[in-house]
Amino acid sequence: MNTGSPRFPLATSTWDEAEHEALQRVIAGGRFTMGPEVRAFEEEFASFLGVRHAVMVNSGSSANLIALAAAVVAPDVDLRAGDEVIVPAVSWATTYYPVHQLGLRLRFVDIDPNTLNLDVDQVAAAVTDKTKAVLAVNLLGNPADLVALSALAEERGLVLLEDNCESLGATIDGRQAGTFGALGTYSSFFSHHISTMEGGLVVTDDDYLYQASVSLRAHGWTRELPTDNLVHPKTGDAFDDLFRFVLPGYNVRPLEMSGALGREQLIKLPGLVAGRRENAARFVEIFGGRDDVRIQRENGQSSWFGFSFVLQGRLTGRRREVVSALSARGIESRPIVAGNFTRNPVMAHLDAVVPDRLPVADEIHTDGLFVGNHHYPIPAELDLLAEVLDSL
């Protein structure tokens, strides 16, 4: 059993002196709750993605909550409590929880066995007269079929939302993943493409959804909104307008340090993604032709959050053994996100429609795992991974 530092970790830091200096800049300034650094990061992030607006929050999970909440309160978005939202059966818990918490019903759909994202044909078949939205998840850096999902949403009168927390920097059809829906969400947690300690962002081109997100982020008040806004008119009395509550909001504000860190990380992002893609080319070369694992098929240009395996052939049903062998050689691994989420006990608390069969999600749940990817070259780590699999 390996007891030292992992030889092939799941995640590593992308910080250097630039981030340390950014933290010191905030400390010297003395303001720690969100302020000018957060606002600057939001503007720079939106510009990078080619969208009009970005709102920073304290996590990608909170970004999902704020995005869904903004859609529900928006007068021009047909999404209210009791409506159905189509979701993939494989994703992280906080893709699903905001849907339930806002009184919406989850309608689970299986995923494509190769891309690991929503199966568009099954999405089309799952739409009912109660379905009002599709929440697409771009899994492990890989864009879903956002072009087809956009067309389907427009044809069926549905709102498309994107959980892009794992896929910053991915593109498809010449656009950044996370920018196809009415709202898109991102995470800047330690293990993601950029790291701001904790953090997340909501992006949109819609003025009302942006202003609603700003209000919902901090108590549902009008304080951060402009005088002439779309959510609720201000009185003109500055004292009164500081404490006027108009939406059922939250407190998910980010720290000023996180905004400062984000600005430095965003400068590095193209290089960080390029490094991950170079590693991916080697990964596909080594593992793409094997008959004992199935790797994720790139759709568009993935930003390769990690490298997934679905065990097959001689390795089917041997995940525990594989994980043990990897661990013994210093290779960290984990399930593919949360596997088939509908197999979790928390489903007893959720309002959800689950198909009788989710065969691909079940396969992922039983035989899926992934290992890390990094912004620096990892040829020796990938060779070690192949060696361990060969030794079984």
Secondary structure, 3 states (H helix, E strand, C coil): CCCCCCCECCCCCCCCHHHHHHHHHHHHHCCCECCHHHHHHHHHHHHHHCCCEEEEECCHHHHHHHHHHHHHHCCCCCCCCCCEEEEECECCHHHHHHHHHCCCEEEEECECCCCCCECHHHHHHHCCCCEEEEEEECHHHCCCCHHHHHHHHHHHCCEEEEECCCCCCCEECCEECCCCCCEEEEECCCCCCCCCCCCEEEEECCHHHHHHHHHHHECCECCCCCCCCCCCCCCCCHHHHCCCECCCCCECCCEHHHHHHHHHHHHHHHHHHHHHHHHHHHHHHHHCCCCCEEECCCCCECCCCEEEEEECHHHCCCHHHHHHHHHHCCECEECCCCCEHHHCHHHHHCCEECCCCCHHHHHHHHHEEEEECCCCCCHHHHHHHHHHHHHC
